[in-house]
Amino acid sequence: MRWVWPCSRSAARRSRKLGLSPLIVVLMGTMTGTAGGMLRDVMSARVPMIFQQDLYATAAIAGIVAYLILQKLSLPWTFAISTGVVVILGMRVLAVIWGVHLPRLQAMH
């Protein structure tokens, strides 16, 4: 989880500064955040979390969307970033506490 938000935030912020559309900002932030997490997992010889049932990319998307909405409302950057962090961490922590998982695809026989 440590790599998701910094990677997502960095890509989202750069995309936003380039004037790209909000959809592209969300996609770039999500892809970069999940790739950073995958790299971390592969380097530590673990199955990447993105391939498991955890709310991983979903949390990144929610945090980036929260950040974009607050930026659009012209709220201070630090507040928008902090809120994005809280959304991502909150979703991940609550998912662990409540045992919430995404559905797993079953192999077809």
C-alpha positions as CSV (number, residue, x, y, z in Angstrom):
1,M,0.0,0.0,0.0
2,R,2.9,2.3,0.5
3,W,3.6,2.6,-3.2
4,V,0.1,3.1,-4.4
5,W,-0.6,6.6,-3.3
6,P,2.8,8.2,-4.0
7,C,2.9,6.7,-7.5
8,S,-0.8,7.6,-8.2
9,R,-0.4,11.1,-6.9
10,S,2.7,11.8,-8.9
11,A,1.1,10.6,-12.2
12,A,-2.2,12.3,-11.5
13,R,-0.5,15.6,-10.6
14,R,1.7,15.6,-13.7
15,S,-1.2,14.7,-16.0
16,R,-3.3,17.4,-14.4
17,K,-0.5,20.0,-14.9
18,L,-0.3,19.0,-18.6
19,G,-4.0,19.9,-18.9
20,L,-5.2,16.4,-19.8
21,S,-8.8,15.4,-19.3
22,P,-10.0,14.1,-15.9
23,L,-10.5,10.6,-17.3
24,I,-6.8,10.5,-18.5
25,V,-5.7,11.8,-15.1
26,V,-7.6,9.0,-13.3
27,L,-6.3,6.4,-15.8
28,M,-2.6,7.6,-15.5
29,G,-2.8,7.7,-11.8
30,T,-4.4,4.3,-11.5
31,M,-2.0,2.6,-13.9
32,T,1.1,4.2,-12.4
33,G,0.0,3.4,-8.8
34,T,-0.8,-0.2,-9.6
35,A,2.4,-0.7,-11.6
36,G,4.4,0.7,-8.7
37,G,2.7,-1.7,-6.3
38,M,3.3,-4.6,-8.7
39,L,6.9,-3.8,-8.9
40,R,7.2,-3.7,-5.1
41,D,5.5,-7.1,-4.9
42,V,7.6,-8.7,-7.7
43,M,10.8,-7.4,-6.1
44,S,9.8,-9.0,-2.8
45,A,8.9,-12.3,-4.4
46,R,5.1,-12.0,-3.7
47,V,2.1,-12.4,-5.9
48,P,1.1,-8.9,-6.9
49,M,-1.9,-7.6,-4.9
50,I,-3.6,-6.4,-8.1
51,F,-4.1,-10.1,-9.0
52,Q,-5.7,-10.9,-5.7
53,Q,-9.2,-9.9,-4.4
54,D,-8.1,-6.8,-2.5
55,L,-9.5,-3.3,-3.2
56,Y,-6.3,-2.0,-4.7
57,A,-6.9,-0.2,-8.0
58,T,-10.4,0.6,-6.9
59,A,-9.0,2.5,-3.9
60,A,-6.5,4.3,-6.1
61,I,-9.3,5.4,-8.5
62,A,-11.5,6.7,-5.6
63,G,-8.6,8.7,-4.2
64,I,-7.7,10.2,-7.5
65,V,-11.3,11.1,-8.2
66,A,-11.6,12.7,-4.8
67,Y,-8.4,14.7,-5.5
68,L,-9.7,15.9,-8.9
69,I,-13.1,16.9,-7.5
70,L,-11.5,19.0,-4.7
71,Q,-9.1,20.6,-7.2
72,K,-12.0,21.5,-9.5
73,L,-13.7,23.1,-6.5
74,S,-10.5,25.3,-6.1
75,L,-9.7,24.0,-2.7
76,P,-6.1,24.2,-1.5
77,W,-3.8,21.6,-3.1
78,T,-2.7,20.2,0.3
79,F,-6.3,19.6,1.3
80,A,-7.1,17.9,-2.0
81,I,-4.0,15.6,-1.7
82,S,-4.6,14.9,2.0
83,T,-8.2,13.9,1.2
84,G,-7.1,11.6,-1.6
85,V,-4.7,9.9,0.8
86,V,-7.4,9.5,3.4
87,V,-9.8,8.0,0.8
88,I,-7.3,5.5,-0.4
89,L,-6.1,4.5,3.1
90,G,-9.6,4.5,4.4
91,M,-10.9,2.2,1.7
92,R,-8.0,-0.2,2.2
93,V,-8.2,-0.3,6.0
94,L,-12.0,-0.7,6.0
95,A,-11.8,-3.4,3.4
96,V,-9.4,-5.3,5.6
97,I,-11.4,-4.8,8.8
98,W,-14.7,-5.7,7.2
99,G,-13.3,-8.4,4.9
100,V,-14.6,-6.7,1.7
101,H,-13.1,-8.2,-1.5
102,L,-13.7,-7.8,-5.2
103,P,-15.2,-10.9,-6.8
104,R,-12.7,-13.4,-8.1
105,L,-13.1,-14.7,-11.7
106,Q,-13.6,-18.5,-11.8
107,A,-11.8,-20.5,-14.4
108,M,-14.1,-22.0,-17.0
109,H,-14.0,-25.8,-17.2
